[in-house]
Amino acid sequence: MTFWGAQSEGLGVPLVESGGLASRPCPQDRALGGPWPCAGRRLRAAPRGTGWGPAAGRGRRSGGSGSLPLARAQESAEGRAEAPGWAAPRRAGGRGALPGAARPGSCGVRPSVCPQALPEPAEPPETRAAGASRAQECTDGYEWDPDSQHCRDVNECLTIPEACKGEMKCINHYGGYLCLPRSAAVINDLHGEGPPPPVPPAEHPNPCLPGYEPDEQERCVDVDECAQALHDCRPSQECHNLPGSYQCTCPDGYRKIGPECVDIDECRYRYCQHRCVNLPGSFRCQCEPGFQLGPNNRSCVDVNECDMGAPCEQRCFNSYGTFLCRCHQGYELHRDGFSCNDIDECSYSSYLCQYRCVNEPGRFSCHCPQGYQLLATRLCQDIDECESGTHQCSEAQTCVNFHGGYRCVDTNRCVEPYVQVSDNRCLCPASNPLCREQPSSIVHRYMSITSERSVPADVFQIQATSVYPGAYNAFQIRAGNSQGDFYIRQINNVSAMLVLARPVTGPREYVLDLEMVTMNSLMSYRASSVLRLTVFVGAYTF
């Protein structure tokens, strides 16, 4: 194995390790062709950052308590000769310690060819003081900064070519570096982007135990390594000071994997009732629509959307995780699920109202024609203007009501040769020759029927007011039935029924003379009387 020790300016000479000694050939031996080592100087390989190396220029005595500088090699015209320095102790397991300086005539196995050892020159006090100041010890990963006179961190990610191979990324930290996968989650030290704070070298031995330092009264007090940045915690860790020491821990929500603190995915442990969102060092629970986080921030409780202004137009019913919109009677829910549309009940059926259906917002109403009034909510009933006193008939007239209206008729409707004998009754005197071929009496009657009445229909019954022994009564329609809409059905000797033979449509008016002929064959008697019936046909079927 070949090591590089202290060297002269501009020249690096390999040192040969042999038997625990690290030496190099003497310049005089090169002329004689001998590769014999030059005794009196022992060097060893130095670890990184200890000050040993090709560019160090400082060293530390093995096992000693102080540091001495290495003397520069001096050049001469004959060649480069190593300046005498201090002799390192033998490696463990050797046969003894080499002398502190080369003795004359002791150059390995061939003393005759070694030059005479030169006397060791005295080193000036100033040089020794400056060398001791520059030789302060720096730990691994740090190097001496002659400008600031402090140890500074070495950024291996910049100084070492391809420090991390493959898909690994290099992360520098105080005193070293890490190779982590590019997908690794590492807490960045936001306050450590600049250079690390300088580590002042120890000026004098510390009489206190490790982790303590003397105060002004020379009492040993604890050193807060965390506050003074004397710890080696990773950027992802937290430093906690302890008596005489410190502890590096991971913050809440992180766990230690190898040397780093990695975020814990709490969502893997099903802490949330519905949905979980992992965050650096923490997590957050979310609820499905219609729910909200409970007091424990993990469970989800139902939201009463009806109390929070649900967009229902009329009625709102809360349910688990959602809500339902409903409409009042007479409305139906729109396809959007929120608004309500009026139902046109009149378009569904023509039998809702007896006469006319009128749709209204959320309901409907039934209307009746003039001369009728609403019975309950859907039927129409004729208004009896004569009974209610809403007619316009005079005192000389009689009010006759019919379906949908009324008629004012004269109280005396008798025409010559008839004379009025009572209300609605006219009598033709037998003494008047004009009455011989006329009915002896005429009685005025009025009635009303609805339009489109089903047929045959009995509409009016005729009854004889007086009966004579041996007399026979016959009933017939004397006048007013030119189209044959009616006929007489005789019931017995004293009564008959007027029958509607075909449907009639109003408004219309019929004046029928219903005649009753009385005959007595034994007495050769024949007489007749007329019931003049006025039939009003209403305009509607009700």
PyMOL commands that set and color helices and strands:
alter all, ss='L'
color gray80, all
select helices_A, chain A and resi 27-32+111-113+125-134+156-159+190-192+266-269+305-308+345-347+385-388+433-435
alter helices_A, ss='H'
color red, helices_A
select strands_A, chain A and resi 2-3+15-18+21-23+74-76+79-81+142-145+150-153+168-173+176-181+212-214+220-222+238-242+245-249+254-257+260-263+275-279+282-286+291-293+300-302+315-319+322-326+331-333+340-342+356-360+363-367+372-375+379-382+397-402+405-410+419-422+425-427+441-449+457-463+472-479+486-490+495-500+508-520+525-537
alter strands_A, ss='S'
color yellow, strands_A
deselect
rebuild
show_as cartoon
